[in-house]
Amino acid sequence: MSTHSTRSARDTAQSADILRLENVTKRFGSVTAIDDLSFTIRDGDIVGFIGPNGAGKSTTFDCVSGALAPTSGSVYYRGEDVTGRPQHALVRRGIARTYQTFRPLNDRTILENVALSQVPNSLFSLTDFRADTEERAREICERVGLEEYLSQTPDELPHAGLLRLEVGRALGTDPDLLLIDEPFAGLTSDEIDQTVKLFCSLREDGMTLVVIDHNMHGLLDLVDRVVVISFGEKIAQGTPEEIHNDPTVQEAYLGGEL
Ligand SMILES: Nc1ncnc2c1ncn2[C@@H]1O[C@H](COP(=O)(O)OP(=O)(O)OP(=O)(O)O)[C@@H](O)[C@H]1O
């Protein structure tokens, strides 16, 4: 999917681990949202990042994507220390994320939403809408299944369409590492299947995906590995089967659905 000139620079810096967190802690006043968290994500994997409500999953994504700076600890991307770098710099390096609460530009069409995502944090007006930008946006919309909605606005999309738009806007930044926050919430089982297929196809294109969910639902057919956190600490990591049978994980879920 690569179109950006920055990609060749990224490729030269490839390593087996695309992402490494070392002893990352994030505090909000007296609340410790992430507590000495360390894990690695291998290039090309799809990893499930699960944990009960309030475990620190979204805060971890915020620290990786540059929305928040960790209180202590380090984040390495392709072997380079990127701790505390601003979000726009990390987007250029190839890290994108989607949000649990969708954030489309409500006064723009679907096509414009995806086109504008290709030029993050720069001054850009629709009068500068270049043909190649529009062409690329069309390709992405087709890729995520929004080709029928190009001239509509986000409020005309069903919930599953808004998720696709969120993914499409992330793809507009041409990521190598895509962090996806709770994509399956509110989807029917058919929509979950289609979303799983979309994510698998992104991996086939060379992307690495980290997918948050509360539990394993929706993730089983998708992920190679799972990292589990509870109260901000990593409590387990392994294959989906290993995680499912892990007594520490079962205890964290207090008998609830894993
Ligand atoms: N900006 C903030 N200020 C204060 N506390 C925060 C802030 N953001 C998160 N927290 C707290 O940090 C902890 C972890 O929150 P986080 O949203 O990362 O968890 P989560 O695993 O993503 O939860 P959920 O699955 O419910 O989305 C929670 O106790 C939360 O209340």
The ligand as an ORCA input file, in Angstrom:
! r2SCAN-3c Opt
* xyz 0 1
  N      -6.769     11.538     31.258
  C      -6.919     10.760     32.355
  N      -6.946     11.324     33.587
  C      -7.074     10.559     34.689
  N      -7.204      9.212     34.687
  C      -7.197      8.619     33.476
  C      -7.050      9.348     32.261
  N      -7.073      8.467     31.224
  C      -7.217      7.250     31.765
  N      -7.297      7.344     33.114
  C      -7.425      6.223     34.061
  O      -6.405      5.294     33.737
  C      -6.889      3.972     33.867
  C      -6.716      3.238     32.541
  O      -7.625      3.792     31.590
  P      -7.680      3.295     30.064
  O      -8.741      4.094     29.384
  O      -6.330      3.317     29.485
  O      -8.144      1.788     30.244
  P      -8.744      0.789     29.144
  O      -8.145     -0.537     29.424
  O      -8.542      1.346     27.787
  O     -10.269      0.818     29.550
  P     -11.587      0.479     28.658
  O     -11.460     -0.946     28.243
  O     -12.701      0.707     29.631
  O     -11.576      1.436     27.499
  C      -8.328      4.070     34.333
  O      -8.336      3.974     35.743
  C      -8.727      5.450     33.881
  O      -9.748      5.974     34.701
*
